[in-house]
């Protein structure tokens, strides 16, 4: 499931009758419990998939046939596998580095509370303001740019499909912001819980610009 495949190899699926709706089903990975209270970002820590109540509900909420996309980080692969273990059959995953979590550079491995304390009022939203770049890392603004570009490309290639993207909290916040045309600073204000489901529909009518419809954000169907 972790091997990449060429996204251009599939039929674009564009219909001749009415709007083309491409549904993005975003699932945040299962919790990471091996971080010791430290920032992990793109550190490749495992997911804790031992809390099994959520996976059957996610499997039931998802459509029957999907295009599966994960980041290259193992916690997304392990979460997809936990959903599949309920009896769902997924295609081979497309591994997309652009859907990885924000790279926090030198902050990775440092206590999360220490970094948040340096940025005052922003600590309740994200680890830092959207335009702050950690040493050797990237800003949330950088994350939003790469995520938005990848969404646009996958939407073009898989137009009319259901796309299941198992990704990260920062990635999904960026996807919501991309759909709503929000600034990165506003995008970080959304809550995105572990194993939560967010659905964003891209609607192409042939007019001057496509539209996005927000179906749900941070849904936890097992609760």
N, C-alpha and C positions, 0 to 999 in steps of 0.2 A: 504493500500500500504506500510505501514511502518513495517509490521510484517516480521520477518525472516522466511525463509524456507530452508530446507536442499538442498544444491546445488547438492548433489550426487543422488538426486531422479530423475534426468532427464537423458534421453538417451544421451550418449556422441556424437552421430551423426557422427561417423567416416565413410567416404565413402571408398569403395573398388576401385573406378576408379579415378586415378589421385591424385593430391595433396589435402590435407584437408586444407581449408582456413577458419580461424576463424576471423571474422571481429569485431574489437572493435570500437564502436561509442561512443566517449567521449564527453559529454556536461558539460561545467562548469555551475554551478548554477547561477540563476539570481542575480542581485546586492543586496548587503546588505547596507541599508541606515540608519540603526539604531545604527551604531557603534560609532558615534560621533567623527570620526577621529582616533579612537583607534584600536589597534590590537585585533582581535577577535579569530582567530585560531579555536580552538574547542569549543569556547563559542557558545551556541546554539541560535543564533539570526535568525530572520525570513528573508526570501527573499522578495524583492520588485518585484512582478510580474505584476505591473501595466502597464509596457510598453509592450503591447501585440503584436506588429508588428512582433516580432521575432518567436513566437511560431508556427504559421501556416507554416512558412518557414522551421523551424526545423522538424516539423511533416512530411512535404512533402519530405524532404531530407533523412529521415530515412527509412530503409527497412520495409516491411510489417509485418514481424514477428520477434520479438526480445526477448532475455532474458534481463530483466530489473534488474540492480543492482544500489543501491544508498548507500551512507554512512548512518550513524545513525543520522546525523545532519539534522534538519528540512528543511534547505534551499534547500537541494537536493530533498527531498520529494515534497516540494512545487513547485519546478521547473518542476519535472516530471509531477505533477498534472496539471500544466499550459499547458504543451504540450498535455497532454491527453484531456484537455478541448476543444481542437480544433476538436475533434472527433476521435482521435487515441485511440485504445484499447490496453492497455498494460497488461501483466500478473502481478500477484502479485510480488512485488519487493523483491529481495534478499537484505537484509540489511547487509552491510559489514563494520565493524568497521575499517578494515585495509585500507579502501579507504577514511577515514576522512582526513581533513586538518592537517597540521603540528600542534602539540601541542606546543604553545609558552610559557607555564608555567606562571611564574610571569610577563612576558611581556604582557599577555592578559589583556586588560583594560587600558594599558598605551598608550599615544599618539604615533601614528605611526612615526611621524616626529622625535620625541625624540630618538627612538630606531635606526632609520636609521642614524641619525647624529652620533651615536657612532661608526659606522662601515665604515665611510669614503666612499671610492670608490665603496663599494658594495651596496650602498643604491639604485642605479638605477636598480639592478637586483633582489634582494630579501631582506628581512629584515636583513639578516646577512649572512656571509659565510656559505657554506653548512655544514661545520663541527662544527659550533658553537652551543652549547646546551644551551638554555635559562634556568635559574634556575627553577627546577621543571618541565621542559618540555623535548622536544626532538629536535635533530638536523634535518636538511633536509636530511642528510645522513641516519638517522634512518627512516625517512619517506620513502625514496627511497627503503630501504630494505624491509619494510613491504608491500609496494605497489607492488614491483616486485614479491614477493613470492605469493601474492594473485592473481596477473595476471596469473602467471604460473599455479596455481591450477585451476582457473576458465577456463583457456584455455584447460586444460586437461579434465575437466568435461564436458564442452560444446563445444568440438571440432567440427568444421564445422558449428557453429551457428553464428548469428549476435547478439552481446552483446551490449546493450545500457547501459553505465555507466554514471550516472549523479553524478558528483563529484565536486572537488575543484581545484583551480588554482595550488596549490602545488602538488596535486595528479596527475593531468594531465601532469605537467612538469616531474614528476617522471616516468610516463608511457611512455612518449616520450623517455626519457633517457634510460629506460629499453629496449625499442625496438631497439634503435640505439647503445646500448652498450656504452653510454656516462657516464662519471663520474658525480656524483651529482652536482659538481661545474659547469659543462657545462650544465646540464639539466635545471638549474634555468635561463638560458639565453633566453628561449623561452617566447614569449608573449602568454598568454592564457586569452582572454577577457571573461567577463560574457556572458553566453548563447552561446559562440562560440562552434563550432563543430570540433573535431579532430578525424580522422579515421586512425587506425593502424591495418594492416592485418597480422596475424600470419599464415605462410605457412609451412605446414608439408608435406614433400615429401617422408619420409621414409629413408632419407639419414642420415649422421652422426649428423647433427644439423639442426633444423628448421631455417627459415628465417623470418624476419619482413619486410613488405613493408609499407612505409609511403604514404598514399593516400592524406591526407590533414591535415593541422595544423592551428588552430585558424581561421577556416572558419566562415564567418558570411553571410549565404545565403540570408538574407533579405536585404542586402545592395547593 
